[in-house]
Amino acid sequence: MYKSVIKPVLFRKNPEEAHYFTFSAIKKIFHLPLVNKVIDKLFAYEDKILEREVFGLTFKNPIGLAAGFDKDATLIDEMGMLGFGFIEIGTLTPKPQEGNPKPRLFRLPKDKALINRMGFNNGGVDGAVSRLSNRKTKVLIGGNIGKNKNTPNDQAESDYLYCLETLHPYVDYFVVNVSSPNTPNLRELQEKEPLKKLLLAVKRANDRKSKPKPILLKIAPDLTEGQLDDIVAIIQETHIDGIIATNTTIDRSGLSTKAKEVNHMGAGGLSGAVLKDRSTAVIKYLADKSNKSFPIIGAGGIFTAADAIEKLEAGASLVQVYTGMIYEGPSIVKKIKKGLVQYYRS
């Protein structure tokens, strides 16, 4: 039904307009009388074989919703009904910000891809906390945190620490995002010394808590092998808990969409099927280089169970979807889980 009815309607709208239209519809429809039972029948599917113990947390299944879809934690309960094993909110910043000028989200249907230059648009971490404190679902929540656009890099640490302090009681793990291509100069924080300094500060603040939460780092797919070597060394030096590989790419190679169309869309991070092989290669490189000494969450180009299996075999412990759900619909979660069960039992 999604591909034949809903998707054609949504794809006639501007991508960002379609996103918020979907949010509004889900908010209304999911809470109609008896609809939750229909949703449960359509999307509920769990199996003990899918359960994972990763960085001290028990995940009912390894399929997560990546950051960027529900930045402000407005649909936690509703997304929990779709069967995700975990949901990552954000990227959240200390202060609300509008993000980059519109249009800033574009579809590349021929490539099953998206280009976004959203720019950490969000309502601020305090607003998300008020919604998280009232959530009903018990699905695990990750808090993806960043810095405000106007915060200089040499003061970025204070933004990340503010988000950590504010969100700490309400999420199950944290993700330090220094890899978005859509905030000016943010990726400079991926360089070895600034990154190590930032992660150590976040870890020290977290370790002072009575119940510290796992800390992960989200990295770009555009890093060189030398930079990936640095990432492995930094994880081992700072003793943070893991990596999310990967964020969106600034690379435009391998696209079927005409170069003229792509250039017209402008700058931004590319996600979707075209990112699959690169993100898997990064996962494998990190897993091999580190001798699997830390967990990796794989993200980038997952549309099928085979895509998820590829990343798990490369060394990921968990995986996340986003663009795949836009193109395949919400049933993608159940389909991947069924495929994984068949794989593990074969």
Buried (B, 14 or more C-beta within 10 A) or exposed (E): EBEEEBBEEBEEEBBBEBBEBBBEEBEEEBEEEEEBEEBEEBBEBBBEEBEBEBBEBEBBBBBBBBBBBBBBBBBBBBBBBBBBBBBBBBBBBBBBBEBBEEEBBBBBEEBBBBBBBBBBBBBBBBBBBEBBEEBEBEBBBBBBBBBBBEBEBEEBBEBBBBBBBBBBEBBBBBBBBBBBBBBEEBBEBBEBEBBBBBBBBBBEBBEEEEEBBBBBBBBBBBBEEEBBBBBBBBBEEBEBBBBBBBBBBBBBEEBEBEEEEBEEBEEBBBBBBBBBBBBBBBBBBBBEBBEEEBBBBBBBBBBBBEBBBBBBEBBBBBBBBBBBBBBBBBBBBBBBBBBBBEBEEE
